[in-house]
């Protein structure tokens, strides 16, 4: 039996992830992993927890000063994060 379409393993995995809707969750994980590179090490040290739920980035912070700084930068953070991930993953940010 011959296959008319030969696919690499990487593209087969990508197709499977798209079909099973895991690619969105992987993009969210990529966005969370980019946090330190986007905001810098100093601010990342003040972050105690970060996760994405329903398109909202939840960031738990240890410092109210950092919280105020990030509040003013939240639109830029959303733009850069989505740009680096390559899709619209984060729609809003909640700072705790």
N, C-alpha and C positions, 0 to 999 in steps of 0.2 A: 504494500500500500504506500503510495507516494503522497506527500503533502504538497499542496499547491502553494501554500504560504508558509515559509519558514521564518520563525521569529527568534530573536535572541532571548535568553532567559530574563534579562533585565526588562525588556519591553513586555514580556509575558507577565511578569510580576506587576509592572505598572498598570497593565490592562486589568488584571485581577483586582488590584487595589481600587481602581476607579469603579469597577462594576460592583464591588462590595461596599463602596462608600467609605473605605478606610483612608483614602487619600486626603480627605478633609481633616481627619484627626491627626494624620502625620504632619500636615501643614501647621496645625495648631502647636504640635510639639516642637516643630522647627522654629516657630515664632517665639515660644517660651525660651528655647535655647539661645536665641539671638539677644535676649534681654541685656546681658552684660555688655555685649559689643555695641549695642545701640546707646545705652545710657552711661556707660563707663563703669570702671571698677569701684570708685568711691560710692556712687549711688547704689550700685548692686550690693555692696556690703550692708547697706541699710535696709535691704529687702529681705524679709523673713520668709515669704511665700509668694508664689506667682503661679496662676493657672488661667485657662480660658474656658469659659462656660457660655454656651449659646452666643458666641461672637463677642463676648465681653471679657476683656482682660482684667482679672482681679489681682491687685498687687497689695500685699500686706507689708507695711513699712514699720520700722522701729523708730523713725524720727519724723516729727511733725514738720520740721524745716524742709526735709527732703520731700515730704508729701506736698507741701505748698509749691515747691519748685516744679515737681512733676505735674501738678495740676495745671500750671501755666503752659507746660510743654506737651500736654496730652495729645493735641491734634497732630503735632509734628511726630510724636512717637508712633501714633497709629499709621501715619503716612509712610514713614520709613520702614516700620515693621512689615506692613503689607507689601511694600515695594521689594524688600529683600526676600520675602517668602515667595513672591511672584503671584499672589492672589489675595483677594480681600478676605482675610481671616478675622481681623480685629475690627470691630465697628465702634466700640466704646471702651473706656477704661474707668474702672472703679478703684479708687485708692482707699485702702482701709488703714 
